[in-house]
């Protein structure tokens, strides 16, 4: 979807939060949407746009976790300065005393050393502003607040922002249950997009678990905006929420959905319960008929003919116990050679030592994180014939 910012519309700064290693992908998504002055930061991307861009970014960005709208910047080296600067912001421009709110605080290289304390002082200042002006104060709701605020302090430079997303954007709404080691939906989409899959070749996830990777791939192939499966965004509680503008943006996203692709998208897992859950998740995502789910071990899977892309997220040996993790990863290499000639195969793993036992040379290694776990997306170009996997290591 392209979203050209109309002349005369008020533009403002926004920050799209993401995961480490996905900054380039997210910057590309925002540029494609029509965002201006796109700038990559660490785990985030800065950009400018109008209100429609704010709505579109929440609907369309597959690799974003939140879209923030900065409203105030200042310096504060101690709690009194922080409290007073927050207290002097005209908070009734952004929400009212009858609404609930919550504060997310992140600090980096600052005289402040406790993010919870920073959140508490910020909350006190906001509440005191309303109490002094109206005699009432808004309540705090940490689970489902009407208004979510973000404060980021770096070298005592403070940025206060409205969180336009509310719940994190990776909570698409289609996953009712998850496997024992589920992938974040934004991370799963990022893995698919980092693989270079062009949404024109067959796609396989041979260890699909609850189906997150293969569902994100199918949504990408159909050009389904990931936000379409959500019912609520934080900006819907803002006083300047333009419901008609959002409805038109949403309607256009629905119109841009493509028909079922003419290639195969396959998700398989040896656990029948996982296949049942993955199938249910796919139905909720609206692409249940686009994915073929098979209950089988990877070694017994008959994949669609090449060319194609394979992505698997095998156990790391940390959250899921594997009796002999090295032998397990060695068996993955054997299956890649025997079953996936002509494919671009990708293994996303947080066990870098065990990954060596795959026994194949990588053509690309991308550093990423799965929560706190440092991971790599390893690409293996599986050539046909006698020159299988002849790519040189990076």
Beta strands, then each sheet from edge to edge (+ up, - down):
strand 1: 12-17
strand 2: 36-41
strand 3: 44-49
strand 4: 66-75
strand 5: 101-108
strand 6: 147-154
strand 7: 157-163
strand 8: 202-205
strand 9: 265-269
strand 10: 292-295
strand 11: 308-312
strand 12: 343-349
strand 13: 364-370
strand 14: 373-381
sheet 1: 2+ 3- 1+ 4- 7+ 6- 5-
sheet 2: 10+ 9+ 8+ 11+ 12+ 14- 13+
end
